[in-house]
Amino acid sequence: MQQIMEQAQKMQQQLMTAQQELAEAEVNGSAGGGLVTATVTGSGELKGLVIDPKAADPEDTETLADLVVAAVRDANRAAQELQAEKMGPLTSGLGGGLGGGLSLPGM
């Protein structure tokens, strides 16, 4: 029983470390051939948005809005990939019962 508790504590520490790494990591996503770039943390928090002035047509704000949404989605996809990379090996060690439905604080 003691060994199981030690393993659980070790896994908990590894999960906390991975969560911290995700919170500090930043990934980018872009749209419109780089006209809009979004930066999010590995845990999905939007940190920055860069819009090329060429994308800012006052007569067509709808396209700009679509580019922003697409860039943020692309960045979030990259964050999810990073989460899977960091957390996948740890969550599979929990018996696989948690699967893709694992929701950790701050994620």
DSSP file with accessible surface (Angstrom, degrees, kcal/mol):
  #  RESIDUE AA STRUCTURE BP1 BP2  ACC     N-H-->O    O-->H-N    N-H-->O    O-->H-N    TCO  KAPPA ALPHA  PHI   PSI    X-CA   Y-CA   Z-CA
    1    1 A M     >        0   0  172      0, 0.0     4,-2.1     0, 0.0     5,-0.2   0.000 360.0 360.0 360.0 -39.4    0.0    0.0    0.0
    2    2 A Q  H  >  +     0   0  128      1,-0.2     4,-2.3     2,-0.2     5,-0.2   0.896 360.0  52.4 -60.2 -40.7    2.9    2.3    0.8
    3    3 A Q  H  > S+     0   0  137      1,-0.2     4,-2.4     2,-0.2    -1,-0.2   0.905 107.9  50.9 -64.7 -39.3    4.4    1.8   -2.7
    4    4 A I  H  > S+     0   0  104      2,-0.2     4,-2.5     1,-0.2    -1,-0.2   0.919 110.2  49.7 -64.0 -42.1    1.0    2.7   -4.3
    5    5 A M  H  X S+     0   0   94     -4,-2.1     4,-2.5     1,-0.2    -2,-0.2   0.908 110.6  50.0 -64.4 -40.2    0.8    5.9   -2.3
    6    6 A E  H  X S+     0   0  103     -4,-2.3     4,-2.3     2,-0.2    -2,-0.2   0.907 111.3  48.7 -64.7 -41.2    4.4    6.8   -3.3
    7    7 A Q  H  X S+     0   0  113     -4,-2.4     4,-2.7     2,-0.2    -2,-0.2   0.908 111.1  50.4 -64.3 -41.4    3.6    6.2   -6.9
    8    8 A A  H  X S+     0   0   54     -4,-2.5     4,-2.5     1,-0.2    -2,-0.2   0.917 111.1  48.4 -63.7 -41.7    0.4    8.3   -6.6
    9    9 A Q  H  X S+     0   0  121     -4,-2.5     4,-2.3     2,-0.2    -1,-0.2   0.902 111.5  50.2 -65.1 -39.7    2.4   11.1   -5.0
   10   10 A K  H  X S+     0   0  138     -4,-2.3     4,-2.4     2,-0.2    -2,-0.2   0.934 111.8  47.3 -64.1 -44.0    5.0   10.9   -7.7
   11   11 A M  H  X S+     0   0   38     -4,-2.7     4,-2.6     1,-0.2    -2,-0.2   0.896 110.0  53.4 -64.7 -39.1    2.4   11.0  -10.5
   12   12 A Q  H  X S+     0   0  118     -4,-2.5     4,-2.4     2,-0.2    -1,-0.2   0.924 109.7  48.0 -62.0 -42.3    0.7   14.0   -8.8
   13   13 A Q  H  X S+     0   0  109     -4,-2.3     4,-2.5     1,-0.2    -2,-0.2   0.913 111.5  50.3 -64.4 -41.2    4.0   15.9   -8.7
   14   14 A Q  H  X S+     0   0   79     -4,-2.4     4,-2.6     2,-0.2    -2,-0.2   0.902 110.6  49.6 -64.2 -40.2    4.6   15.0  -12.4
   15   15 A L  H  X S+     0   0   25     -4,-2.6     4,-2.7     2,-0.2    -2,-0.2   0.921 111.2  48.9 -64.1 -42.8    1.1   16.3  -13.3
   16   16 A M  H  X S+     0   0   92     -4,-2.4     4,-2.2     2,-0.2    -2,-0.2   0.908 111.9  49.1 -64.5 -40.1    1.6   19.5  -11.4
   17   17 A T  H  X S+     0   0   60     -4,-2.5     4,-2.5     2,-0.2    -2,-0.2   0.928 111.7  48.6 -63.8 -44.7    5.0   20.0  -13.1
   18   18 A A  H  X S+     0   0    5     -4,-2.6     4,-2.5     1,-0.2    -2,-0.2   0.907 110.2  51.8 -63.2 -40.5    3.4   19.4  -16.6
   19   19 A Q  H  X S+     0   0   44     -4,-2.7     4,-2.3     2,-0.2    -1,-0.2   0.911 110.2  48.8 -62.0 -41.9    0.6   21.8  -15.8
   20   20 A Q  H  X S+     0   0  104     -4,-2.2     4,-1.7     2,-0.2    -2,-0.2   0.917 110.4  50.7 -63.9 -43.0    3.1   24.5  -14.8
   21   21 A E  H  X S+     0   0   79     -4,-2.5     4,-1.8     1,-0.2    21,-0.2   0.910 110.9  49.5 -61.7 -40.0    5.1   23.9  -18.0
   22   22 A L  H  < S+     0   0    0     -4,-2.5    20,-1.5     1,-0.2    21,-0.7   0.902 108.3  52.7 -65.1 -41.5    1.9   24.2  -20.0
   23   23 A A  H  < S+     0   0   46     -4,-2.3    -1,-0.2    19,-0.2    -2,-0.2   0.832 115.6  41.2 -63.9 -30.9    0.9   27.4  -18.3
   24   24 A E  H  < S+     0   0  128     -4,-1.7    -1,-0.2    -5,-0.2    -2,-0.2   0.718  97.3  91.4 -90.0 -22.6    4.3   28.9  -19.1
   25   25 A A     <  -     0   0   29     -4,-1.8    17,-1.6    -5,-0.2     2,-0.4  -0.399  60.9-155.4 -74.2 148.8    4.6   27.6  -22.7
   26   26 A E  E     -A   41   0A 119     15,-0.3     2,-0.3    16,-0.1    15,-0.2  -0.987  10.6-176.2-126.7 138.8    3.4   29.7  -25.6
   27   27 A V  E     -A   40   0A  27     13,-3.0    13,-2.5    -2,-0.4     2,-0.3  -0.923  14.3-138.4-128.5 156.5    2.3   28.5  -29.0
   28   28 A N  E     -A   39   0A 100     -2,-0.3     2,-0.3    11,-0.2    11,-0.2  -0.847  13.4-174.1-116.2 153.6    1.2   30.5  -32.1
   29   29 A G  E     -A   38   0A   2      9,-2.4     9,-2.9    -2,-0.3     2,-0.3  -0.961  11.1-169.0-137.7 153.3   -1.5   30.1  -34.6
   30   30 A S  E     -A   37   0A  57     -2,-0.3     2,-0.3     7,-0.2     7,-0.2  -0.937   9.5-168.7-142.2 166.5   -2.1   32.1  -37.7
   31   31 A A  E  >> +A   36   0A  13      5,-2.0     5,-1.9    -2,-0.3     4,-0.7  -0.968  66.1  35.7-149.0 159.6   -4.6   32.8  -40.5
   32   32 A G  T >45S-     0   0   39     -2,-0.3     3,-0.6     1,-0.2    -1,-0.1   0.860 130.8 -57.6  65.1  35.8   -4.7   34.5  -43.8
   33   33 A G  T 345S-     0   0   89      1,-0.2    -1,-0.2    -3,-0.1    -3,-0.0   0.833 112.1 -41.2  64.5  30.8   -1.1   33.5  -44.7
   34   34 A G  T 345S+     0   0   35     -3,-0.4    -1,-0.2     2,-0.3    -2,-0.2   0.495 105.0 124.1  95.2   4.9    0.2   35.2  -41.5
   35   35 A L  T <<5S+     0   0   48     -4,-0.7    17,-3.4    -3,-0.6     2,-0.4   0.827  82.8  30.0 -65.4 -31.3   -2.0   38.3  -41.7
   36   36 A V  E   <S-AB  31  51A   0     -5,-1.9    -5,-2.0    15,-0.2     2,-0.4  -0.998  72.3-175.7-130.9 129.7   -3.3   37.5  -38.2
   37   37 A T  E     -AB  30  50A  40     13,-2.6    13,-3.2    -2,-0.4     2,-0.4  -0.994   4.8-164.9-127.6 130.2   -1.2   35.7  -35.5
   38   38 A A  E     -AB  29  49A   0     -9,-2.9    -9,-2.4    -2,-0.4     2,-0.5  -0.897   4.5-156.5-112.8 143.2   -2.5   34.6  -32.1
   39   39 A T  E     +AB  28  48A  23      9,-2.7     8,-3.3    -2,-0.4     9,-1.8  -0.983  17.8 171.8-119.2 126.9   -0.4   33.5  -29.2
   40   40 A V  E     -AB  27  46A   0    -13,-2.5   -13,-3.0    -2,-0.5     6,-0.2  -0.916  32.4-110.4-128.4 158.4   -1.8   31.3  -26.5
   41   41 A T  E >   -A   26   0A   2      4,-2.2     3,-2.3    -2,-0.3   -15,-0.3  -0.384  40.2-101.4 -76.8 167.8   -0.3   29.5  -23.5
   42   42 A G  T 3  S+     0   0    0    -17,-1.6   -19,-0.2   -20,-1.5    41,-0.2   0.723 126.1  55.8 -62.5 -18.8   -0.2   25.7  -23.5
   43   43 A S  T 3  S-     0   0   24    -21,-0.7    -1,-0.3   -18,-0.3   -20,-0.1   0.399 125.6-101.2 -95.4   3.5   -3.2   25.8  -21.2
   44   44 A G    <   +     0   0   30     -3,-2.3     2,-0.4     1,-0.3    -2,-0.1   0.500  69.8 146.0  98.1   5.6   -5.2   27.8  -23.8
   45   45 A E        -     0   0  113      1,-0.1    -4,-2.2   -22,-0.1     2,-0.4  -0.637  51.4-123.5 -80.3 125.6   -5.0   31.4  -22.4
   46   46 A L  E     +B   40   0A  89     -2,-0.4    -6,-0.3    -6,-0.2     3,-0.1  -0.533  37.9 168.2 -68.8 121.9   -4.9   34.0  -25.1
   47   47 A K  E     +     0   0A 112     -8,-3.3     2,-0.3    -2,-0.4    -7,-0.2   0.671  56.6   2.0-108.7 -27.5   -1.7   36.1  -24.6
   48   48 A G  E     -B   39   0A  27     -9,-1.8    -9,-2.7     2,-0.0     2,-0.4  -0.995  46.2-160.6-162.2 157.8   -1.3   38.1  -27.8
   49   49 A L  E     -B   38   0A  70     -2,-0.3     2,-0.5   -11,-0.2   -11,-0.2  -0.969   9.2-167.2-145.5 123.8   -2.8   39.0  -31.1
   50   50 A V  E     -B   37   0A  97    -13,-3.2   -13,-2.6    -2,-0.4     2,-0.5  -0.970   4.4-169.5-116.6 127.2   -0.9   40.5  -34.0
   51   51 A I  E     -B   36   0A  66     -2,-0.5   -15,-0.2   -15,-0.2   -16,-0.1  -0.967  20.5-132.8-119.5 120.0   -2.8   41.9  -37.0
   52   52 A D    >   -     0   0   49    -17,-3.4     3,-2.5    -2,-0.5     4,-0.5  -0.490  21.7-125.5 -66.3 133.8   -0.9   42.9  -40.1
   53   53 A P  G >  S+     0   0  112      0, 0.0     3,-1.4     0, 0.0    -1,-0.1   0.801 108.4  68.5 -54.5 -26.6   -2.1   46.4  -41.2
   54   54 A K  G 3  S+     0   0  169      1,-0.3   -19,-0.1   -19,-0.0    -2,-0.0   0.747  96.2  55.0 -64.1 -21.9   -2.9   44.9  -44.6
   55   55 A A  G <  S+     0   0   12     -3,-2.5     2,-1.4   -20,-0.2    -1,-0.3   0.605  86.2  88.5 -85.7 -10.7   -5.7   42.9  -43.0
   56   56 A A    <   +     0   0   55     -3,-1.4    -1,-0.2    -4,-0.5     5,-0.1  -0.549  49.6 162.2 -94.3  75.4   -7.4   46.0  -41.5
   57   57 A D    >   -     0   0   79     -2,-1.4     3,-2.4     3,-0.4     7,-0.2  -0.832  30.3-153.4 -92.8 111.8   -9.7   47.1  -44.3
   58   58 A P  T 3  S+     0   0  108      0, 0.0     3,-0.4     0, 0.0    -1,-0.1   0.757  96.0  55.8 -58.9 -21.8  -12.3   49.4  -42.7
   59   59 A E  T 3  S+     0   0  174      1,-0.2     3,-0.1     2,-0.1    -3,-0.0   0.563 113.9  39.4 -84.5 -10.3  -14.8   48.4  -45.4
   60   60 A D    <>  +     0   0   63     -3,-2.4     4,-1.1     1,-0.1    -3,-0.4  -0.453  59.0 147.5-140.3  64.7  -14.4   44.7  -44.6
   61   61 A T  H  >  +     0   0   99     -3,-0.4     4,-2.5     1,-0.2     5,-0.2   0.758  70.0  69.3 -71.5 -21.6  -14.3   44.2  -40.8
   62   62 A E  H  > S+     0   0  147      2,-0.2     4,-2.3     1,-0.2    -1,-0.2   0.914  98.5  48.2 -63.0 -43.1  -16.1   40.8  -41.2
   63   63 A T  H  > S+     0   0   64     -3,-0.3     4,-2.4     2,-0.2    -1,-0.2   0.920 111.0  51.0 -64.6 -41.3  -13.1   39.3  -43.0
   64   64 A L  H  X S+     0   0   36     -4,-1.1     4,-2.4     1,-0.2    -2,-0.2   0.931 109.3  50.4 -61.5 -44.5  -10.7   40.6  -40.3
   65   65 A A  H  X S+     0   0   51     -4,-2.5     4,-2.5     1,-0.2    -1,-0.2   0.915 110.1  50.6 -60.0 -42.0  -13.0   39.1  -37.6
   66   66 A D  H  X S+     0   0  101     -4,-2.3     4,-2.5     1,-0.2    -1,-0.2   0.898 109.7  50.6 -62.7 -40.0  -13.0   35.7  -39.4
   67   67 A L  H  X S+     0   0   30     -4,-2.4     4,-2.5     2,-0.2    -1,-0.2   0.897 109.7  50.2 -65.3 -39.9   -9.2   35.8  -39.6
   68   68 A V  H  X S+     0   0   33     -4,-2.4     4,-2.5     2,-0.2     5,-0.2   0.950 111.9  47.2 -63.1 -47.8   -8.9   36.6  -35.8
   69   69 A V  H  X S+     0   0   66     -4,-2.5     4,-2.6     1,-0.2    -2,-0.2   0.934 113.2  49.1 -59.7 -44.3  -11.2   33.7  -35.0
   70   70 A A  H  X S+     0   0   42     -4,-2.5     4,-2.4     1,-0.2    -1,-0.2   0.904 111.0  49.5 -64.2 -40.0   -9.3   31.4  -37.3
   71   71 A A  H  X S+     0   0    0     -4,-2.5     4,-2.4     2,-0.2   -33,-0.3   0.918 111.8  48.1 -66.5 -41.4   -5.9   32.4  -35.8
   72   72 A V  H  X S+     0   0   34     -4,-2.5     4,-2.7     2,-0.2    -2,-0.2   0.922 112.0  49.8 -66.0 -41.6   -7.1   31.8  -32.3
   73   73 A R  H  X S+     0   0  178     -4,-2.6     4,-2.3    -5,-0.2    -2,-0.2   0.913 110.6  50.4 -61.8 -41.1   -8.6   28.4  -33.2
   74   74 A D  H  X S+     0   0   46     -4,-2.4     4,-2.1     2,-0.2    -2,-0.2   0.919 111.5  47.6 -64.0 -41.8   -5.3   27.5  -34.8
   75   75 A A  H  X S+     0   0    0     -4,-2.4     4,-2.3     1,-0.2    -2,-0.2   0.911 111.0  51.1 -65.8 -40.6   -3.3   28.5  -31.7
   76   76 A N  H  X S+     0   0   54     -4,-2.7     4,-2.5     2,-0.2    -2,-0.2   0.881 107.4  53.8 -65.3 -35.5   -5.7   26.6  -29.5
   77   77 A R  H  X S+     0   0  103     -4,-2.3     4,-2.2     2,-0.2    -1,-0.2   0.938 109.2  48.4 -62.0 -43.8   -5.3   23.5  -31.7
   78   78 A A  H  X S+     0   0   17     -4,-2.1     4,-2.1     1,-0.2    -2,-0.2   0.890 110.4  51.8 -64.1 -37.6   -1.5   23.9  -31.2
   79   79 A A  H  X S+     0   0    1     -4,-2.3     4,-2.7     2,-0.2    -1,-0.2   0.906 108.3  51.2 -65.4 -39.9   -2.1   24.2  -27.4
   80   80 A Q  H  X S+     0   0  125     -4,-2.5     4,-2.5     2,-0.2    -2,-0.2   0.895 108.9  51.0 -64.7 -38.2   -4.2   21.1  -27.4
   81   81 A E  H  X S+     0   0  113     -4,-2.2     4,-2.2     2,-0.2    -1,-0.2   0.912 110.8  48.7 -63.8 -41.2   -1.4   19.2  -29.2
   82   82 A L  H  X S+     0   0   30     -4,-2.1     4,-2.6     2,-0.2     5,-0.3   0.909 110.3  51.7 -65.1 -40.8    1.1   20.5  -26.6
   83   83 A Q  H  X>S+     0   0   41     -4,-2.7     4,-3.5   -41,-0.2     5,-0.5   0.930 110.1  48.6 -59.8 -45.6   -1.3   19.4  -23.8
   84   84 A A  H  X5S+     0   0   64     -4,-2.5     4,-1.9     1,-0.2    -1,-0.2   0.899 112.1  49.8 -62.2 -38.5   -1.5   15.9  -25.3
   85   85 A E  H  <5S+     0   0  138     -4,-2.2    -2,-0.2    -5,-0.2    -1,-0.2   0.919 120.0  35.1 -66.1 -43.8    2.2   15.7  -25.7
   86   86 A K  H  <5S+     0   0   69     -4,-2.6     4,-0.3    -5,-0.1    -2,-0.2   0.873 129.8  30.8 -78.6 -40.6    2.9   16.8  -22.0
   87   87 A M  H  X5S+     0   0    9     -4,-3.5     4,-3.0    -5,-0.3     5,-0.3   0.728  99.2  80.4 -95.7 -24.0   -0.1   15.1  -20.3
   88   88 A G  H  X<S+     0   0   27     -4,-1.9     4,-2.4    -5,-0.5     5,-0.2   0.920  94.9  45.2 -52.5 -52.9   -0.7   12.0  -22.5
   89   89 A P  H  > S+     0   0   89      0, 0.0     4,-0.9     0, 0.0    -1,-0.2   0.874 116.7  47.7 -61.9 -32.5    2.1    9.9  -21.0
   90   90 A L  H  4 S+     0   0   27     -4,-0.3     4,-0.3    -3,-0.2     3,-0.2   0.922 113.1  45.2 -74.6 -43.8    1.0   10.9  -17.5
   91   91 A T  H ><>S+     0   0   20     -4,-3.0     3,-1.3     1,-0.2     5,-0.8   0.841 108.0  57.2 -72.7 -29.4   -2.7   10.3  -17.8
   92   92 A S  H ><5S+     0   0   77     -4,-2.4     3,-1.1    -5,-0.3    -1,-0.2   0.828  99.1  62.1 -69.7 -24.7   -2.2    7.0  -19.6
   93   93 A G  T 3<5S+     0   0   51     -4,-0.9    -1,-0.3     1,-0.3    -2,-0.2   0.605  87.7  73.2 -73.3  -9.7   -0.3    5.9  -16.5
   94   94 A L  T < 5S-     0   0   71     -3,-1.3     3,-0.3    -4,-0.3    -1,-0.3   0.230 130.6 -83.8 -87.8  12.7   -3.4    6.4  -14.4
   95   95 A G  T < 5 -     0   0   70     -3,-1.1    -2,-0.2     1,-0.2    -3,-0.1   0.449  56.7 -95.4 101.6  -0.6   -4.9    3.3  -15.9
   96   96 A G  S   <S+     0   0   47     -5,-0.8     3,-0.3    -4,-0.1    -1,-0.2   0.449  97.0 116.2  74.8  -4.1   -6.2    4.8  -19.1
   97   97 A G        +     0   0   74     -3,-0.3    -1,-0.1     1,-0.2    -2,-0.1   0.679  68.8  57.6 -72.7 -16.0   -9.7    5.3  -17.5
   98   98 A L  S >  S+     0   0   79     -7,-0.4     3,-1.0     1,-0.1    -1,-0.2   0.798  79.3 164.5 -85.7 -30.1   -9.5    9.1  -17.8
   99   99 A G  G >   -     0   0   45     -3,-0.3     3,-1.0     1,-0.2    -1,-0.1   0.030  65.4 -29.2  50.1-151.6   -9.0    9.2  -21.5
  100  100 A G  G 3  S+     0   0   92      1,-0.2    -1,-0.2     3,-0.0    -2,-0.1   0.550 126.2  77.8 -75.4  -7.1   -9.5   12.4  -23.4
  101  101 A G  G <   +     0   0   70     -3,-1.0    -1,-0.2     2,-0.1     2,-0.2   0.378  61.8 128.3 -85.0   5.8  -12.0   13.6  -20.9
  102  102 A L    <   -     0   0   53     -3,-1.0     2,-0.5    -4,-0.2   -11,-0.0  -0.445  36.9-173.1 -65.6 127.2   -9.4   14.6  -18.3
  103  103 A S        -     0   0  100     -2,-0.2    -2,-0.1     3,-0.0     3,-0.0  -0.964   2.4-170.8-125.3 113.8   -9.9   18.1  -17.2
  104  104 A L    >   -     0   0   25     -2,-0.5     3,-1.9     1,-0.1    -2,-0.0  -0.752  37.6 -85.8-103.8 151.3   -7.2   19.5  -14.9
  105  105 A P  T 3  S+     0   0  110      0, 0.0    -1,-0.1     0, 0.0     0, 0.0  -0.255 115.3  19.1 -55.0 136.6   -7.4   22.8  -13.0
  106  106 A G  T 3         0   0   70      1,-0.2    -3,-0.0    -3,-0.0    -2,-0.0   0.527 360.0 360.0  82.7   4.8   -6.3   25.7  -15.2
  107  107 A M    <         0   0   73     -3,-1.9    -1,-0.2   -63,-0.1   -63,-0.1  -0.861 360.0 360.0-116.2 360.0   -6.8   23.8  -18.4
